[in-house]
Amino acid sequence: MIRTDKWPLQATSYQRHLMRLTLAEYRQFCRALSIVVLNNWPELHAAPSFAAAVERLIHPTKLHPNPRHHYFAKRFYKFPSYLRRAAIEFVKGQVSSYLSRYQAWQGGERKHRQARPPR
């Protein structure tokens, strides 16, 4: 027998405000990251570790102090690593889905003749 409990999230209005701000920041990070991933897709897709390859492009470290894309270090200063890695995996799925749908569209798989390409 398995027992599960449900605990409702009791957040104050200030905590909900902070959650909304965090979500907005995460979405902005994902939006900016999707451009980087889309532009570097062939190299990133072939890399042994997708997340490590993306982090090398955007995240400064002691061994790699000058990443190719400085925007992330300036705009998202001290962005938590667990959110960064979650965003990388999310964006990987989004870009992969877009590219496969776009390839299918180019191959002629459309619901109707005038169908626009995926966005």
Steps between C-alpha positions, in 0.01 A plus 500: 500500500630844408393807689521844347432829671390821338625818655355822362749777437422776747678806364455856611431770244863613521622143436267468201643828370853360532391180322363705211827695476700177499280353229535815287879490539510130408289561188727787391802276550339223292411742223856633474647152532283365217672738255844377608397134479332540160803678353744237632277193460728279283797530739286473813300202374823312418661579838533215754332713765247751369470691829878529544540626143232767549642606835841539337341750259318712760641446850838639616706271724849509646633277221291673229465867607396640159198319353394580146171660614569761771136608513401225741767586755395865495122469476448188713766556762502224764228300325468175700667199337199273553276746312766549232524125440123459503473782244765336281307172491171681436648703214663188355155343470344813355770549236504131409122503457512817290771364272322169441168677430677744265673216317165323462346822367779536247445140396140577412320362805228762535134505594422724203693646209532852643616390847764726647825367646514430874600782732 
